[in-house]
């Protein structure tokens, strides 16, 4: 259902470098780019994630209550992705671990260099 997500940035080059490394760690690469924006994905059939310089020229701001969730294949991949984000300068909003929201939900939360909140998660589906 989701085609792509876009977040604004106030330091385009720094944000591009951050997401190149972070998304590269899970096999995602750039699929669209210009001087205004860059978008990453694991394939054209999957949702994309992009950053942009705000079109109106005003500073990018963080949305209160806004969070982007990145679905990963395992709890170990969640830990690795979260640790990669922190090593690139992200800040912790809740380390990797099981969450009470839903059985089998394992997540880690962090903020990127512009303060946008992201969640890396894995959902263990119960066997029928």
C-alpha positions in Angstrom: 0.0 0.0 0.0 2.7 2.5 0.8 4.7 3.7 -2.2 7.4 5.8 -0.4 8.0 7.9 2.7 9.8 11.3 2.6 11.5 13.1 5.4 12.9 16.6 5.3 16.5 17.4 6.2 18.5 20.5 7.1 21.9 18.9 6.1 21.3 17.1 2.8 24.9 15.8 2.3 25.1 14.5 5.9 21.7 12.9 5.7 22.5 11.2 2.4 25.7 9.8 3.8 23.9 8.5 6.9 21.1 6.7 5.0 23.5 5.4 2.3 25.4 3.5 5.1 22.4 2.6 7.2 20.2 1.3 4.3 23.3 -0.3 2.6 23.5 -2.5 5.7 20.2 -4.2 4.8 20.8 -4.3 1.0 18.8 -1.2 0.1 20.3 1.2 -2.4 19.5 4.5 -4.1 16.8 4.2 -6.9 16.0 7.9 -7.5 18.0 11.0 -6.8 18.4 14.6 -7.8 20.0 17.7 -6.2 16.8 18.0 -4.1 16.2 14.5 -2.9 17.5 10.9 -2.7 15.3 7.7 -2.4 16.4 4.2 -1.3 14.6 0.8 -1.6 15.4 -2.9 -1.8 13.6 -3.0 -5.1 11.0 -1.2 -7.3 8.3 -3.6 -6.0 9.0 -2.4 -2.4 8.2 0.8 -0.6 10.9 3.5 -0.8 12.4 5.9 1.8 13.5 9.3 0.7 15.0 12.5 2.2 14.5 15.9 0.7 15.4 19.5 1.0 12.0 21.1 1.8 10.5 22.4 -1.4 9.4 25.7 0.2 13.0 26.5 1.3 12.0 26.7 4.9 13.8 24.6 7.6 12.8 20.9 7.9 11.0 20.2 11.1 10.2 16.9 12.9 6.6 15.8 13.1 5.3 15.4 16.7 4.0 11.8 16.9 5.5 10.9 13.5 7.5 7.7 13.2 8.7 5.6 10.3 8.9 1.8 10.9 11.4 -0.4 9.0 10.4 -4.1 8.9 13.4 -6.5 9.1 13.7 -10.3 8.8 15.0 -11.2 12.3 15.6 -9.9 15.9 19.3 -10.1 15.1 18.9 -7.8 12.1 16.9 -5.3 14.2 19.9 -5.2 16.7 22.4 -4.8 13.9 20.5 -2.1 12.1 19.9 -0.2 15.4 23.6 -0.4 16.3 24.6 0.8 12.8 22.2 3.8 13.2 23.8 4.7 16.5 27.3 4.3 15.2 26.4 6.8 12.4 25.2 9.4 15.0 21.6 8.5 15.6 20.3 8.8 19.2 18.5 6.0 21.2 14.8 6.2 21.8 14.5 2.6 23.1 17.0 -0.2 22.6 16.3 -3.5 21.0 14.0 -5.9 22.8 10.5 -7.4 22.9 7.6 -5.0 23.3 4.4 -5.5 25.1 2.2 -4.0 22.3 2.0 -7.3 20.5 3.2 -10.9 21.1 6.3 -11.6 19.0 6.9 -7.9 18.4 10.7 -7.1 18.7 11.7 -3.5 18.1 14.4 -0.8 18.5 13.7 3.0 18.3 16.1 5.8 17.3 16.2 9.3 15.9 18.2 10.2 12.8 20.5 13.2 12.4 17.6 15.5 11.9 15.6 14.2 14.9 13.1 12.1 12.9 12.0 9.0 14.8 12.5 5.6 13.3 11.6 2.1 14.5 13.4 -1.1 13.3 11.2 -4.1 14.0 10.6 -7.8 13.5 7.3 -9.5 14.0 7.5 -13.2 14.8 4.2 -14.7 13.5 2.7 -17.5 15.5 2.5 -20.8 13.7 -1.1 -22.0 12.9 
